[in-house]
Amino acid sequence: MTILAAGLMIAGTAFLLVAAIGVIRLPDPLQRMHSATKAGTLGCALLLIGVMIHDDSGADRIGWMNILFLLLTLPVGAQMLARATYVSGTRLEGIADDPLDGELDRATEPVEP
């Protein structure tokens, strides 16, 4: 069990590291937000599962509630941030044709990230 717990914690830490590198290196606010929410959620969930397997204190219910809270709130928060970023007129990197043109009102002056 200890090897499984250590493997899950190492994998979770690796995903959190990838998320942090993505936040620093990606050029676009939407890409940075995507990296932080997707890899960050998976990394935290794996880390918590590894800690719950390793720890025998009986606090598994709290760990599962934390994972459920992360899975329910981070996608909603990411969607709200992405919409606010798009509507504010932020310049998007690498997108030649805007697929949401005419669907959402957008600021006329693009905001530099």
Secondary structure as GFF3:
##gff-version 3
##sequence-region A 1 113
A	DSSP	alpha_helix	2	25	.	.	.	ID=ss1
A	DSSP	alpha_helix	29	54	.	.	.	ID=ss2
A	DSSP	alpha_helix	60	87	.	.	.	ID=ss3
###
